[in-house]
Amino acid sequence: MSEIPIPQKAPYPVEVEAGKKYFWCACGRSNKQPFCDGSHEGTDITPAMHTAEESKTLYFCGCKRTQAVPLCDGSHSKL
């Protein structure tokens, strides 16, 4: 697969609920960013599951370059 698209060069703030599972889009193709909509079909990329430990705001990576999958680690600032 060619290079992963960058949906946005900033994180997505998301209010998560404790105990709920979230499937972060890793391929950059989803129309429901930052979450998976199945657009990775036919690639070797799969979404990353994140289970919220507590209800709060988390910042999911928007550039798809994070090393702290699925959360933002500031990698977008180097693009």
N, C-alpha and C positions, 0 to 999 in steps of 0.2 A: 504494500500500500504506500502511496505517496505520503508526504508530510501531513500531519494532522492539522486541520483548519483551526484557526483561532476565532472562536465566536465573539469574544470581547477581551480587551486588555485590562480587565478589572475583575475582582471577585463578585460573585452573586450573593448578596446577603439573604439568608433564608431563616425564617422562624421555624425551628424544628421542634418536634414533640418527643419527650422522653419515651424510649422503647420502640419508636417507629423506625422502620428501615427505609433508607433512601438510596436510590440507584443513580449514581453520578455518571453522566455521559463522559466517556474517555475518548471517543472518536471525533468529537467536535462537530458531528453532523446533525445532531438532534434538533428538532424544532421546538423542543420543550426545555431548553437550557435552564439550569445546569444539569437537568436530569435526562435520563435515557428515554427514548421513544422507539427504540428498535432499529434506528438508522444504521447501526453497526453491522447489520446482517450482511453476510458476504465478505466480511473483513476478519482479520485475526484479533481484533480489538474487542474487549468486552467491558461492560460497565463495572464500576467499583461500588460495592455495597457498603453503606455506612449506617450503623445503628446509633441513634442519638442516645447518649447517656443521661441527658437532662434536657428539659425544655429551655431553649435559649436561642439567640441568633448565632448562626455559624456562617462562615464566609467560604462558599464553595468556589473552587478554581474556575475561572472563565477562560483562561488562555490555554489550558490543557497541558501546561509545561511544569506543573508543580511536582516537587519531590515528596510532598506531604499528602499524597492522594487520599481523599478527594478535596482536601481543604487548601485554601490559598496559602502559599509560602512566600509570596512577593515576586515570584519568577516573572510576572508580567512587566515588572519595572525594568527588566533587562532586554525586552523585545524592541 
